[in-house]
Amino acid sequence: MTKNETATSVEEFLVWRSNLFQGLKARKETIIELLDALSSNQTSSLSR
């Protein structure tokens, strides 16, 4: 592998890693919002 190929691979990996992190971050926030919405539902049919 040449230096140029290595540099390109590293750049691609960093972009992939950043995209993955952003995706996980967005999901975390969505999950918390879902839990908040479910916990504030007063008409839920689930018994507590």
C-alpha positions, 0 to 999 in steps of 0.5 A: 500500500502506498502512502497515498492509498494509506492516507485515502483509507485513513480519511475514509475511515475518519469520515465513516467514524464521524458518520457513525458517531453522529448517527448514534448520537441522534439515536440516543436523543431520539430514544430519550425523547421516546422514553419521555413521551411514553412516561408522560402518557397518562392514558397508557394501558400498561399497569404500573 
